[in-house]
Amino acid sequence: MARQLTTLPIDCLYEISEYLEKDIPTIHSCLLANHLLCEIFVRILWRDINNIVDNIYHTSKSSSVRLSFFNTLIACLPNESKEHLYKNEIFIPTPSLKSPFFNYATFCKVLSIPGIKSIVYDSLKILSIQYSLHVPLNYLVINEIVKMFVNQASLKVFTYYNQVNNFNNLSFPCFPGMRNLSKLYCDSNLPSDFCYQLSQTCHNIQSISILFNDNNNASNELKKLIFLQNNLKSLTLRVCNYTGWVNIIPTLTKHSNIMNILTRLHLYCNSDYVDIPFSFIELFKNLQEVIFSFFSSDFRPYINVRDFEKLQYVNFPKLQILKIPYQCPKPEYLMKFLEINGKKLNKLYISEGISKPILKSDLNNDLNLSIANFCLNLKKLIIRINDDEIDMLKSIFISCQYLKFIKILCEAKCMSETILEIVANYSPKDFCELTLYNSKLDFIHPKNLESFFISWKNRKSVKLLIMISNEAIDEYYEVYNNEYYKNIVYDIINNCKHEKNDGDYENYENEYIDYKNYEDCCDFIYHQNMEIIEKYENLGIIRFKSKVVYIKEEEIEFE
């Protein structure tokens, strides 16, 4: 394989390496193949420190594998950093005195201080190295490693959450490696000297994400850093624990560049604080994407953010994407907002919707009706469908003729069959991707599943991707549906009786007719359906994916 790769042009090899960025095992194999592939793929491996942390420190059980990366970091430190650690009685043994083959730090583009912290904490624990007498050893090591990267690399993405990780002992005198920084993830508690130094170096950050914690307002230095940006296109503000972004609003609204250039805004409110200001975003008329993340600890059907009452009447002439991944604002406000802005949208994600069991009303149906009435140019849609609202899906398909993708949060798992029937009969001609969340493959009768595939084959349309995502089922729901499963199994066996001779049927019945419990029924229906799916995948009619998630575990995609 390696010999075949090296016969390809260099440009082609570099392009292949880009596709393997997240595949650490394959990258490791290429590093060991030969010198040429090593030179190409080592840059990919060291590009993103978070990728290394996720794939080595969070998954590998081998302490030697995890420690080898840390040893390489220490070997790459400049001599002055090694001397500084030595003077503070920090003695880190390295297995080799040889210099590293590459200056690995120069390959890094994505650096996370929490990621470096994970590497250092884990490695020092393996080495059983304790704290020095005066300064916590781990922070000294973290400081020297981070300083190496910010001085030698040309970073594009930098993450520094000071409040969460308590990095008050870190000190960076200059940032030559951050002149081309394009993304900054931080909190409102960043050290003032860090913000000041960064503001002297970075004036073209395109994306900033700020987490507000523990009643900490943004410092003047952080506000100045934001104010000095000439090309800020994306801004994320996250609020926790009844804190707010109030004091940062003047910085945003008084800067003509930010008001004119900002195209993506994500406002995340992880609390029950309903008085947090939102209406200031009406000043950003060039917004193309807005994300409202309202998340409450209780089970209320929607969040009554008071400032959204003003926002409902605002027209955003360039808005194309609206995402509400968690609880909705007050439905009547959102419906008015869609009436004014819906026609321009091509992506709309209202994933949680209004839960029917919590609030006995037609609010969720009314919200979906407003989508059908006002959002006629949608290409991607994520919505909730309650069990008595399933006909609304027909209206959405009939109205939204450009729709290519839909993800549906099903209130009840038994809705899947009816949804498939509606997709077959009413989905637009270019529709090509269906995701059913809170659904299960074994809630679909195999006969009805094959009927759906046959109808899709007859459409002579594009290949359909079906994704089934199901939550863990609670015990009550398990018992409640036991009879449903057994009826399907018996129906399948009765159908088989007409298709097989008597001897074959007797063996078939003896094998399956005694299924009495939930697990056996699930397993039987699942395997019947998988045989049908494999058949139509081989015919090129569909593609199929399935995964199990737990409640609230699945994060909505933002890209």
VENPEJO-V564664 format. One record per residue. RES is the residue in one small letter. SS is DSSP state (hx for helix, st for strand, lp for the rest). PSI is psi in whole degrees, -180 to 180 (999 if undefined). Layout:
# VENPEJO-V564664
[[RES & SS & PSI] [RES & SS & PSI]]
This chain:
# VENPEJO-V564664
[[m & lp & -46] [a & hx & -39] [r & hx & -39] [q & hx & -39] [l & hx & -42] [t & hx & -11] [t & lp & -10] [l & lp & 156] [p & lp & 151] [i & hx & -43] [d & hx & -38] [c & hx & -39] [l & hx & -41] [y & hx & -38] [e & hx & -40] [i & hx & -41] [s & hx & -32] [e & hx & -36] [y & hx & -16] [l & lp & 16] [e & lp & -39] [k & lp & -6] [d & lp & 80] [i & hx & -44] [p & hx & -42] [t & hx & -39] [i & hx & -43] [h & hx & -41] [s & hx & -40] [c & hx & -34] [l & hx & -33] [l & hx & -6] [a & hx & -58] [n & lp & 175] [h & hx & -40] [l & hx & -50] [l & hx & -34] [c & hx & -45] [e & hx & -34] [i & hx & -48] [f & hx & -19] [v & hx & -30] [r & hx & -35] [i & hx & -43] [l & hx & -42] [w & lp & 4] [r & lp & -43] [d & st & 109] [i & hx & -34] [n & hx & -37] [n & hx & -40] [i & hx & -44] [v & hx & -46] [d & hx & -38] [n & hx & -19] [i & hx & -54] [y & hx & -25] [h & lp & -12] [t & lp & -33] [s & lp & 131] [k & lp & -8] [s & lp & 114] [s & hx & -31] [s & hx & -37] [v & hx & -45] [r & hx & -38] [l & hx & -29] [s & hx & -37] [f & hx & -42] [f & hx & -43] [n & hx & -37] [t & hx & -42] [l & hx & -46] [i & hx & -40] [a & hx & -29] [c & hx & -15] [l & lp & 142] [p & lp & 159] [n & hx & -36] [e & hx & -33] [s & hx & -41] [k & hx & -40] [e & hx & -38] [h & hx & -42] [l & hx & -41] [y & hx & -42] [k & hx & -27] [n & lp & 21] [e & lp & 36] [i & lp & 108] [f & lp & 105] [i & lp & 110] [p & lp & 138] [t & lp & 142] [p & lp & -15] [s & lp & 144] [l & lp & -4] [k & lp & 148] [s & lp & 149] [p & lp & 152] [f & lp & -34] [f & lp & 160] [n & lp & 83] [y & hx & -33] [a & hx & -31] [t & hx & -17] [f & hx & -15] [c & lp & 132] [k & lp & -24] [v & st & 115] [l & st & 133] [s & st & 122] [i & hx & -42] [p & hx & -34] [g & hx & -44] [i & hx & -38] [k & hx & -44] [s & hx & -42] [i & hx & -48] [v & hx & -47] [y & hx & -46] [d & hx & -44] [s & hx & -42] [l & hx & -30] [k & hx & -42] [i & hx & -41] [l & hx & -7] [s & lp & 38] [i & lp & 129] [q & lp & 179] [y & lp & 150] [s & lp & 177] [l & lp & -32] [h & lp & -47] [v & lp & 135] [p & lp & 124] [l & hx & -43] [n & hx & -38] [y & hx & -34] [l & hx & -43] [v & hx & -45] [i & hx & -45] [n & hx & -45] [e & hx & -37] [i & hx & -47] [v & hx & -41] [k & hx & -37] [m & hx & -45] [f & hx & -46] [v & hx & -16] [n & hx & -32] [q & hx & -29] [a & lp & 171] [s & lp & 85] [l & lp & 143] [k & lp & -33] [v & st & 132] [f & st & 132] [t & st & 127] [y & st & 92] [y & lp & 99] [n & hx & -43] [q & hx & -43] [v & hx & -39] [n & hx & -7] [n & lp & 58] [f & lp & 44] [n & lp & -17] [n & lp & -2] [l & lp & 145] [s & lp & 124] [f & lp & 110] [p & lp & -27] [c & lp & 166] [f & lp & 57] [p & hx & -27] [g & hx & 6] [m & hx & 15] [r & lp & -32] [n & lp & 22] [l & lp & 133] [s & lp & -22] [k & st & 134] [l & st & 124] [y & st & 121] [c & st & -180] [d & st & 173] [s & lp & -5] [n & lp & 22] [l & lp & 140] [p & lp & 139] [s & hx & -40] [d & hx & -34] [f & hx & -48] [c & hx & -40] [y & hx & -48] [q & hx & -41] [l & hx & -38] [s & hx & -22] [q & hx & -19] [t & hx & -41] [c & lp & 117] [h & lp & 5] [n & lp & 33] [i & lp & 131] [q & lp & -21] [s & st & 127] [i & st & 133] [s & st & 124] [i & st & 129] [l & st & 123] [f & st & 121] [n & lp & 146] [d & lp & 49] [n & lp & 24] [n & lp & 115] [n & lp & 161] [a & lp & 135] [s & lp & 163] [n & hx & -36] [e & hx & -39] [l & hx & -41] [k & hx & -38] [k & hx & -40] [l & hx & -44] [i & hx & -43] [f & hx & -31] [l & lp & -2] [q & lp & 135] [n & lp & -10] [n & lp & 38] [l & lp & 112] [k & lp & -24] [s & st & 132] [l & st & 130] [t & st & 127] [l & st & 121] [r & st & 131] [v & st & 132] [c & st & 153] [n & lp & 48] [y & lp & 25] [t & lp & 172] [g & lp & 169] [w & lp & 23] [v & hx & -46] [n & hx & -5] [i & hx & -13] [i & hx & -46] [p & hx & -36] [t & hx & -38] [l & hx & -41] [t & hx & -14] [k & lp & -1] [h & lp & 107] [s & hx & -35] [n & hx & -47] [i & hx & -44] [m & hx & -34] [n & hx & -29] [i & hx & -31] [l & lp & 124] [t & lp & -14] [r & st & 125] [l & st & 126] [h & st & 118] [l & st & 117] [y & st & 118] [c & st & 100] [n & st & 61] [s & lp & -178] [d & lp & 22] [y & lp & 97] [v & lp & -8] [d & lp & 8] [i & lp & 137] [p & lp & 133] [f & lp & -25] [s & hx & -14] [f & hx & -21] [i & hx & -10] [e & hx & -18] [l & hx & -15] [f & lp & 83] [k & lp & -12] [n & lp & 11] [l & lp & 131] [q & lp & -24] [e & st & 129] [v & st & 134] [i & st & 120] [f & st & 110] [s & st & 99] [f & st & 124] [f & lp & 119] [s & lp & 151] [s & lp & -20] [d & lp & -169] [f & lp & 35] [r & lp & 147] [p & lp & -26] [y & st & 166] [i & st & 121] [n & lp & 71] [v & lp & 116] [r & lp & -34] [d & lp & -16] [f & hx & -18] [e & hx & -37] [k & hx & -37] [l & hx & -23] [q & lp & -24] [y & lp & 0] [v & lp & 135] [n & lp & 124] [f & lp & 101] [p & lp & -21] [k & lp & 8] [l & lp & 125] [q & lp & -25] [i & st & 125] [l & st & 125] [k & st & 128] [i & st & 85] [p & lp & -18] [y & lp & -131] [q & st & 148] [c & st & 157] [p & st & 179] [k & lp & 126] [p & hx & -41] [e & hx & -32] [y & hx & -44] [l & hx & -39] [m & hx & -39] [k & hx & -40] [f & hx & -41] [l & hx & -34] [e & hx & -38] [i & hx & -38] [n & hx & -6] [g & hx & -35] [k & hx & -28] [k & hx & -17] [l & lp & 138] [n & lp & -13] [k & st & 130] [l & st & 119] [y & st & 109] [i & st & 74] [s & lp & -37] [e & lp & -34] [g & lp & -151] [i & lp & 117] [s & lp & 123] [k & lp & -44] [p & lp & -27] [i & lp & -41] [l & lp & 109] [k & lp & 86] [s & lp & 178] [d & lp & 22] [l & hx & -42] [n & hx & -39] [n & hx & -40] [d & hx & -39] [l & hx & -44] [n & hx & -33] [l & hx & -39] [s & hx & -32] [i & hx & -47] [a & hx & -33] [n & hx & -35] [f & hx & -17] [c & lp & 67] [l & lp & -13] [n & lp & 18] [l & lp & 142] [k & lp & -30] [k & st & 137] [l & st & 135] [i & st & 123] [i & st & 169] [r & st & 138] [i & st & 118] [n & lp & 163] [d & lp & -26] [d & lp & 14] [e & lp & 13] [i & lp & -26] [d & lp & -21] [m & hx & -27] [l & hx & -35] [k & hx & -46] [s & hx & -40] [i & hx & -45] [f & hx & -41] [i & hx & -38] [s & hx & -40] [c & lp & 80] [q & lp & -8] [y & lp & 2] [l & lp & 128] [k & lp & -25] [f & st & 135] [i & st & 136] [k & st & 128] [i & st & 124] [l & st & 107] [c & st & 128] [e & lp & -38] [a & lp & 140] [k & hx & -25] [c & hx & 2] [m & hx & -15] [s & hx & -43] [e & hx & -45] [t & hx & -38] [i & hx & -43] [l & hx & -40] [e & hx & -42] [i & hx & -41] [v & hx & -44] [a & hx & -37] [n & hx & -24] [y & hx & -12] [s & lp & 149] [p & lp & 164] [k & lp & -29] [d & lp & 8] [f & lp & 132] [c & lp & 0] [e & st & 125] [l & st & 128] [t & st & 127] [l & st & 113] [y & st & 142] [n & lp & 48] [s & lp & 167] [k & lp & 142] [l & hx & -33] [d & hx & 11] [f & hx & 7] [i & lp & 126] [h & lp & 129] [p & hx & -37] [k & hx & -41] [n & hx & -33] [l & hx & -45] [e & hx & -36] [s & hx & -40] [f & hx & -46] [f & hx & -38] [i & hx & -43] [s & hx & -35] [w & hx & -37] [k & hx & -39] [n & hx & -19] [r & hx & -21] [k & lp & 41] [s & lp & -169] [v & lp & 159] [k & lp & 138] [l & st & 130] [l & st & 125] [i & st & 127] [m & st & 125] [i & st & 116] [s & st & 120] [n & st & 143] [e & st & 160] [a & lp & 133] [i & lp & 133] [d & lp & 165] [e & hx & -37] [y & hx & -45] [y & hx & -32] [e & hx & -50] [v & hx & -40] [y & hx & -35] [n & lp & 6] [n & hx & -45] [e & hx & -35] [y & hx & -45] [y & hx & -46] [k & hx & -36] [n & hx & -40] [i & hx & -44] [v & hx & -47] [y & hx & -36] [d & hx & -41] [i & hx & -45] [i & hx & -41] [n & hx & -37] [n & hx & -39] [c & hx & -27] [k & hx & -33] [h & hx & -15] [e & hx & -18] [k & lp & 158] [n & lp & 169] [d & hx & -41] [g & hx & -45] [d & hx & -41] [y & hx & -38] [e & hx & -44] [n & hx & -40] [y & hx & -44] [e & hx & -42] [n & hx & -31] [e & hx & -34] [y & hx & -20] [i & lp & -21] [d & lp & 8] [y & lp & 119] [k & lp & -20] [n & lp & 167] [y & hx & -47] [e & hx & -43] [d & hx & -41] [c & hx & -46] [c & hx & -48] [d & hx & -41] [f & hx & -51] [i & hx & -40] [y & hx & -47] [h & hx & -34] [q & hx & -45] [n & hx & -37] [m & hx & -34] [e & hx & -40] [i & hx & -44] [i & hx & -44] [e & hx & -39] [k & hx & -46] [y & hx & -21] [e & hx & -42] [n & hx & -28] [l & lp & -8] [g & lp & 19] [i & lp & -39] [i & st & 166] [r & st & 146] [f & st & 138] [k & st & 150] [s & st & 143] [k & st & 157] [v & st & 130] [v & st & 164] [y & lp & 161] [i & lp & 131] [k & lp & 4] [e & lp & -33] [e & lp & 122] [e & lp & 135] [i & lp & 141] [e & lp & 143] [f & lp & 3] [e & lp & 999]]
